[in-house]
């Protein structure tokens, strides 16, 4: 199998990730921050349907009808023939019975604009300030704990360098997803959190498959450098990684095409996450592991040099590809050659004496 030198472009891929995540963060700030859903922002959410046979409605006309309802946000879901409107109002926290008052104001405004018989209330959800705050805190805590457990597991199964590389890739995936969600103002709901956690598991699985092959090749390819082992391991796992990702994308894309509402957003996040997770396993986790191993070898070489009293300017480095056997034993090349010549001379002399004795015996 041909080995692809993935490590050759690792710095280019790192720059690409930084640019995309940084650009997404800047865009998110410009557009007003993360678009928190009703689950993470106290307030009221009402989903209504307006009968097209009784009234013509557009998102602009609905927004116009709700202009007197302070801070009302409107979005549409579903196809045009069965379009529904989701209206959300944040809870300011200083109004008693906010949900009752806000619901009445919204429905009264819609009835006045489109008629009593044209409006059908499908869903009414209220989330209090305390619940939304607790949910946000628990999400952050549980995600952090999950990353810590993953770190401990990979450290136990492999080594600390492998665990550090895997966690770096997962942090990259989460940062990428947050930048994407913020830049495109995708509503953050419990379904969004579920998608991000699913992507963490998916990306981790991809990374472990590659790392397992790296560990196996470390035993098989003892004479090769670690960079060669990394490239060979990724190349050997590449077909499995791409086929798994492609199969997953087929299923998730089908959900995205045919679903609506939060399920559609879940599928969209999954599509982006699968691509990013596959990318990070190859171009983030593996290069970080390679860098860790190079740094570890340099530290070991420095300690060995200090232990043998080598001066600071003459310390050996881990990047030295070839080390002569003479340098390892402390014996000069001339001395070794002299010993070899002496052994050869003695063997020749011994062979000559043996030949002479054999001739005398024959006589």
NORBELRA-V807663 format. One record per pair of residues at least 4 apart in sequence whose ideal C-beta (glycine too) atoms are under 7 Angstrom apart, sorted by sequence separation. I is the first residue (numbers start at 1). J is the second residue. D is the distance in Angstrom with one decimal. If there is no record, write none. Layout:
i,j,d
I,J,D
I,J,D
This chain:
i,j,d
9,13,5.8
10,14,6.3
11,15,6.5
12,16,6.5
13,17,6.5
14,18,6.5
15,19,6.3
16,20,6.3
17,21,6.0
18,22,5.7
19,23,6.0
20,24,6.3
21,25,6.4
22,26,6.5
23,27,6.2
24,28,6.2
25,29,6.7
26,30,6.4
27,31,6.1
29,33,6.8
36,40,4.3
37,41,6.9
51,55,6.6
52,56,7.0
57,61,5.5
59,63,6.3
60,64,6.3
61,65,6.4
62,66,6.5
63,67,7.0
78,82,5.1
79,83,6.8
97,101,5.8
98,102,5.8
99,103,6.1
100,104,6.5
101,105,6.4
102,106,6.3
103,107,6.2
104,108,5.9
105,109,6.4
106,110,6.5
107,111,6.1
108,112,6.3
109,113,6.5
110,114,5.9
111,115,6.8
114,118,4.4
127,131,5.4
129,133,6.2
130,134,6.3
131,135,6.2
132,136,6.5
133,137,6.4
134,138,6.0
135,139,6.3
136,140,6.7
137,141,6.2
138,142,5.9
139,143,6.2
140,144,6.3
141,145,6.3
142,146,6.3
143,147,6.7
144,148,6.5
145,149,6.3
146,150,6.3
147,151,6.4
148,152,6.5
149,153,6.3
150,154,6.4
151,155,6.1
152,156,6.3
153,157,6.2
154,158,5.5
158,162,3.6
160,164,6.2
161,165,6.4
162,166,6.3
163,167,6.3
164,168,6.3
165,169,6.6
166,170,6.5
167,171,6.3
168,172,6.4
169,173,6.5
170,174,6.5
171,175,6.2
172,176,6.2
173,177,6.4
174,178,6.3
175,179,6.3
176,180,6.3
177,181,6.1
178,182,6.0
179,183,5.9
180,184,6.4
188,192,4.8
190,194,6.3
191,195,6.5
192,196,6.6
193,197,6.3
194,198,6.2
195,199,6.4
196,200,6.7
197,201,6.8
198,202,6.2
199,203,6.0
200,204,6.2
201,205,6.5
202,206,6.8
203,207,6.3
204,208,6.2
205,209,6.6
206,210,6.9
207,211,6.1
208,212,6.0
209,213,6.9
210,214,6.4
211,215,6.4
212,216,6.5
213,217,6.2
214,218,6.5
216,220,6.5
217,221,5.0
224,228,4.3
226,230,6.3
227,231,6.5
228,232,6.1
229,233,6.1
230,234,6.5
231,235,6.2
232,236,6.2
233,237,6.3
234,238,6.2
237,241,5.5
238,242,6.1
239,243,6.1
240,244,6.2
241,245,6.3
242,246,6.1
243,247,6.3
244,248,6.4
245,249,6.2
246,250,6.6
248,252,6.1
249,253,5.7
250,254,6.6
251,255,6.9
252,256,6.4
253,257,6.3
254,258,6.4
255,259,5.1
259,263,4.0
260,264,5.4
262,266,6.2
263,267,6.5
264,268,6.5
265,269,6.4
266,270,6.4
267,271,6.5
268,272,6.8
269,273,5.9
270,274,6.1
271,275,6.9
272,276,6.1
273,277,5.8
274,278,6.5
275,279,6.3
276,280,6.1
277,281,6.6
279,283,5.7
280,284,4.1
281,285,5.4
282,286,6.1
283,287,6.6
284,288,6.4
285,289,6.5
286,290,6.4
287,291,6.3
288,292,6.3
289,293,6.5
290,294,6.5
291,295,6.3
292,296,6.3
293,297,6.5
294,298,6.5
295,299,6.4
296,300,6.4
297,301,6.2
298,302,6.3
299,303,6.4
300,304,6.3
301,305,6.3
302,306,6.4
303,307,6.2
304,308,6.5
310,314,5.3
316,320,6.1
323,327,5.7
325,329,6.5
331,335,5.3
333,337,6.3
334,338,6.4
335,339,6.6
336,340,6.5
337,341,6.3
338,342,6.4
339,343,6.5
340,344,6.5
341,345,6.4
342,346,6.5
343,347,6.4
344,348,6.4
345,349,6.4
346,350,6.2
347,351,6.3
348,352,6.5
349,353,6.6
350,354,6.5
351,355,6.5
352,356,6.6
353,357,6.5
354,358,6.5
355,359,6.7
356,360,6.6
357,361,6.5
358,362,6.8
359,363,6.8
28,33,6.3
36,41,4.2
38,43,5.9
50,55,5.8
57,62,6.1
78,83,5.2
111,116,4.9
114,119,6.1
127,132,5.1
155,160,5.4
158,163,6.7
181,186,4.6
224,229,5.7
259,264,4.5
280,285,6.1
305,310,4.1
310,315,5.5
323,328,6.1
326,331,5.6
331,336,5.6
28,34,6.6
66,72,4.3
78,84,5.0
95,101,6.2
186,192,7.0
326,332,6.3
38,45,4.3
50,57,4.3
76,83,5.5
77,84,5.2
91,98,5.1
181,188,6.3
221,228,7.0
326,333,5.1
66,74,6.7
111,119,5.9
154,162,5.5
155,163,4.0
221,229,5.4
255,263,6.6
256,264,5.9
259,267,6.0
76,85,5.9
77,86,6.2
110,119,5.0
154,163,4.0
305,315,3.9
326,336,6.1
63,74,5.1
74,85,5.9
75,86,5.3
181,192,6.6
218,229,6.0
221,232,6.8
256,267,3.7
305,316,5.4
62,74,5.2
107,119,6.8
151,163,5.0
154,166,5.0
217,229,4.8
255,267,4.1
256,268,5.7
304,316,7.0
74,87,5.4
89,102,5.0
302,315,5.9
107,121,6.7
301,315,7.0
59,74,5.9
72,87,5.8
73,88,4.7
214,229,6.1
217,232,5.9
252,267,5.2
256,271,6.3
301,316,4.8
150,166,6.9
151,167,5.2
214,230,6.3
217,233,5.3
301,317,5.7
59,76,5.4
72,89,5.3
150,167,6.7
301,318,4.8
71,89,5.8
252,270,4.5
253,271,6.3
300,318,7.0
71,90,5.6
87,106,5.7
177,196,5.3
214,233,4.4
252,271,5.4
298,317,6.2
69,89,6.5
147,167,6.1
150,170,6.9
213,233,4.1
298,318,4.4
66,87,6.6
103,124,6.2
297,318,3.1
174,196,6.4
177,199,6.5
249,271,6.4
252,274,6.7
62,85,5.4
147,170,6.3
210,233,5.9
213,236,5.7
210,234,6.0
213,237,5.2
294,318,6.4
249,274,5.7
173,199,5.9
174,200,7.0
248,274,5.3
99,126,3.9
173,200,6.6
210,237,5.1
209,237,5.6
245,274,5.7
170,200,5.5
173,203,5.1
209,240,6.8
209,241,7.0
170,203,6.2
245,278,4.6
72,106,6.9
169,203,6.3
170,204,6.4
49,84,5.0
50,85,6.9
206,241,5.9
48,84,6.8
69,105,5.1
93,129,5.7
47,84,5.8
48,85,5.4
69,106,5.7
241,278,6.1
84,122,6.6
91,129,6.3
166,204,6.4
169,207,5.7
47,86,5.1
48,87,7.0
66,106,6.5
69,109,6.0
241,281,6.8
45,86,6.4
46,87,4.9
68,109,6.4
166,207,5.0
45,88,4.8
66,109,5.3
65,109,5.1
43,88,6.1
44,89,5.0
65,110,5.9
43,89,5.5
43,90,4.1
42,90,6.8
43,91,4.6
65,113,3.7
234,282,5.7
41,90,6.1
42,91,4.1
162,211,5.3
38,88,6.0
234,286,6.0
158,211,6.0
139,193,5.6
146,200,7.0
150,204,6.2
44,99,5.3
230,286,5.4
46,103,6.5
57,114,6.2
158,215,6.4
44,102,4.7
44,103,6.5
55,114,4.0
230,289,7.0
46,106,5.7
55,115,5.8
230,290,5.2
54,115,6.0
48,110,6.6
54,117,5.7
55,118,4.1
227,290,6.0
50,114,5.6
54,118,3.9
226,290,6.4
51,118,4.7
226,293,4.8
50,118,5.4
50,119,6.2
48,119,5.8
49,120,4.6
191,262,4.4
195,266,5.1
199,270,7.0
202,273,7.0
206,277,5.9
210,281,5.8
48,120,6.4
194,266,6.7
198,270,6.6
202,274,6.4
206,278,6.1
48,121,5.4
49,122,5.9
189,262,5.8
192,265,6.7
196,269,7.0
48,122,6.2
191,265,6.3
195,269,3.7
199,273,3.2
203,277,3.2
207,281,4.6
46,121,6.6
47,122,4.6
191,266,4.4
195,270,5.3
202,277,5.1
206,281,4.0
47,123,4.0
210,286,6.3
46,123,6.9
192,269,6.0
203,280,5.9
46,124,5.3
187,265,6.8
195,273,6.4
199,277,5.5
203,281,6.3
207,285,4.6
186,265,6.0
45,125,4.6
44,126,5.0
43,127,6.5
42,127,5.7
42,128,5.8
38,125,6.0
42,129,3.9
39,127,6.4
38,127,5.3
42,132,4.7
41,132,5.8
40,132,5.4
177,269,6.7
180,272,5.5
39,132,6.7
40,135,6.2
177,272,6.8
39,135,6.0
40,136,5.0
177,273,6.0
173,273,6.9
176,276,4.9
173,276,5.4
173,277,5.7
173,280,5.4
172,280,5.1
169,280,4.3
169,281,6.4
172,284,5.0
169,284,4.5
168,284,6.4
169,285,3.8
168,285,6.8
166,285,5.8
165,285,4.7
168,288,4.8
165,288,4.0
164,288,6.8
165,289,4.0
162,289,6.2
165,292,6.4
161,289,5.8
164,292,6.2
161,292,3.9
161,293,6.3
161,296,6.8
34,182,5.1
40,188,6.0
35,185,4.6
37,187,4.5
39,189,5.2
28,179,6.7
35,186,6.6
37,188,5.4
39,190,5.1
35,187,5.1
36,188,5.3
37,189,3.8
35,188,6.3
21,175,5.1
25,179,5.5
28,182,3.0
31,185,5.8
34,188,5.8
17,172,6.2
21,176,5.7
24,179,2.6
28,183,5.6
20,176,6.9
24,180,6.0
27,183,4.1
21,179,4.9
24,182,6.3
20,179,7.0
24,183,4.3
78,260,5.3
77,260,5.6
77,261,5.0
7,227,5.3
7,230,5.9
7,231,5.7
6,231,5.7
5,231,5.4
4,231,6.5
3,231,5.2
6,234,5.2
3,232,5.0
4,235,5.0
3,235,4.9
2,235,7.0
1,235,6.2
1,236,6.4
17,284,6.8
13,283,3.9
10,283,6.4
6,282,6.0
10,287,3.8
6,286,6.9
7,287,6.4
7,290,6.0
